[in-house]
């Protein structure tokens, strides 16, 4: 495992140029989360078209892993239904070895294959202290979807 | 250049190629400390102050000898002024709730600073809430010092406590303790110094400091975790109520009431950290065998070298004084475009251990306008090679992230 495996170009690209950054005019759902250990701070806003996420905005501060994970997630959930997002979240948690025992259906040889760009984060699982960085946005997303 | 490189062999954790630069969080333990604790546990251990048997007497003697040794080390004139706690945090809470609850009234003011560790901030917040006192802060200047002009203006007869750090765990800044203390005393305030970073790194004489209370921890000065020290001037301790209650701290107990043991034991409820006290004793012996003057100068020289070499690393800046005047060996680093956690991960790959995050000082981080820094801190076992490894790792981080590209 080398640093190049952790800091893949796609991660650095999302970190330098975060997608869907900012705020929505009229979000239907919103949540904010911090990692109290490190001060990373992410806010997610969602607008729905029926059951599907029509737009998403992300704002916050953090390291390359937490911000790139948030950015890639924002692209991955756009246009998806709640059920699809739930399945995606389960796959991501599986990728981070955070699954609760239920099989997320990942290919053991290439667990990130079903996750698009997010596959690049699979190197994070070799750095246990950084898993919480990669997971922050997903936890906040879960809160936003759960609603007030 | 002071060469202490021979000491590294005393620290089993620090093998070849290990660059431990996080002593500001906690220091490593030398073999003499480990052996003293081991020997004591094998030969002389029992609970203290309550047995008529030989082992208990031996254990009590060792525990009280540690108190004497601490007193000698920090220049206390009376070893009863040395109270063993669980750590600097408990020491500061003891002052806040033992002295503060007894002596503060609504409208009184507590002065802290913007550069405090949460341990010297949150207890005062809670004390203010419980007593109706007002918490105010001495600001930090643009050159990372305490604003003493602002301090003078904030002083007044309603200020009852001035609590500040002797060495910032983020900036390395060493405020002029004596000057701040004298000004506080001129207004009748009690002075509390968080010396968690100061005592391990600089020769410290509590009488010369001029404080009323001084708090520090053993684990940052080559000793074990689980034991800290609160030194209090006797007259200040006499104004202090116990903050914890139970065994060991009483003189007599009825079903409805209790009277306290003498100082210092009234402040040491429950079974104290006995083996840890023996370890602390050995740690002080170890530090003294090197010499605190020498340790301070060693840290200063390393800091000077590091400040110079880090200045050449693209995109890197230091949050703290740019020279070694009134400054300890703590370097909070920020690299453009590279978050502190990424720096720490990349440095770790080169076996360089630094702390990343807010260093338990979020208000200061907000003031500095940053969310996290990567912090390197030096101690007796560090050498120029550690700085070389640090600089190499930082350059690697810059390359990986394309800093300045």
Interface residues (C-beta under 8 A of the other chain):
Chain A: X3 X4 X6 X7 X12 X16 X37 X38 X39 X40 X41 X61 X62 X63 X64 X65 X127 X130 X133
Chain B: X337 X338 X339 X340 X341 X342 X345 X346 X349 X356 X357 X358 X362 X365 X371 X372 X396 X400 X401 X402
